[in-house]
Amino acid sequence: MHKIGEAEIRAVRKVIESKQFGRYRGGEGGFTDQFEKALCEKLGVKHALTVTSGTAALTCAAVGIGLGPGDEFIVPAYTWIATALGPLAAGAVPVMADIDESLTLDPADVERKITPYTKAIIPVHMGNLVCNMDAIMALAAKHNLKVIEDACQAVGAFYKGRRVATIGHAGAFSFNMYKNITCGEGGAVLSNDDETFYRALIYHDVGSFSRASNAGIKFPLFAAANFRVSEIQGAIMGEQLKRLDGFVVGLRRRRAVVAEVLSKSSRLRISPHHDPANALGLTLLFETVDAAKAFAAQHKSKRLDAKTRIELSRPIDSGMHVYTNWEPLMNQRVHHPKLNPFAWAHRKIEYSKDMCARSLDIMARTCRVGFSYDAPLRKLRDWAKTLL
């Protein structure tokens, strides 16, 4: 739903003309530094670090909060596999918990899944649907756990006056081609905690020990990976960030229009949302799987004009965002047996296809209503009436 245009082209041209493609080659104050500063100001967060992907952001955030071998972290059954595999790369093992009817992590099931070895909870704001962060943060405080917000699919969204990814101890964004703002591939780690941020900063740059800008870090440097971005990505994201608020406001307004129309129906039920006033995404929950399938089949995708599409997705009963299809994880298979985090766990971790049966049922009875942030309002309202 994002746009890329002349502003991004001009920004990239400046990078090319400068011949300083690396963010650390030209000193401080480059495009990536400027983007991170602007991101902090817009989101009201102390630290932001641009990395190569949302997966990299999750790995760096896991390192940032201190996740490692033997630790368990809880993730929802409905998300992209990176939510589980990102922290797995830091040595910790994922435990799946059910979602509730909002399509986000169910706090009640999270508490049931907590063990003496649990160190973190990773709520996911899927498809611009925000989690119950009040309940998640209360659980974390009660059990002395850390929270990493996976906001890769909800960049810019709000939860009760705060931007998602700034509420937990760390947050992760993705900037790939399917996200709210994009540079093709990219991501960011956010945190208000100095130690969490600096550990993520060190880990994202294998050369962190050599950077003059890191001289003030008061934590011991350690062996790291390489998730650095180029100035080209930073330049593009600087322009994309300027459009974020317009995207969010546009999507919120259009979601409200569709919700107003659909709420008049006695046979359609809008899925619950944890912050309706700021909602960006909308799904419909049906009583039966057959009803959801029939509704989706009846209402095919449609173009309002040459560039704007509105559509209903099929029930979310399959696809790569469902834990049952995470083949590498379900089989606990990594590239080398001696580096398998499951061998370091304090207890046997077992996965099965039916371990989150409630999630599968909810997904199979849910249809997503999709619309662009700039869809013509009158035509969008008329289309919504056809669903009644």
Buried (B, 14 or more C-beta within 10 A) or exposed (E): BBBBEEBBEEBBEEBEEBEBEEBBEBEEEBBBBBBBEBBBEBBEBEBBBBBBBBBBBBBBBBBBBBBBBBBBBBBBBBBBBBBBBBBBBBBBBBBBBBBBBBBBBBBEBBBEBBEEBBBBBBBBBBBBBBBBBEBBBEBBEEBEBBBBBBBBBBBBBBBEEBBBBBBBBBBBBBBBEEBBBBBEBBBBBBBBBEBBBBBBBBBBBBEBEEBEEBEEBEEEEEEBBEBBBBBBBBBBBBBBBEBBEEBBEBBBBBBBBBBEBBEEBEEBBBBBBBBEEBBBBBBBBBEEBEBBBEBBEEBEEEEBEEEBBBBBBBBBBEEEBBBBEBEEBBEBEBEEEEEBBBEBBEEEBEBEEEBBEBBBEBBBBBBBBBBBBBBBEEBBBEBBEEBE
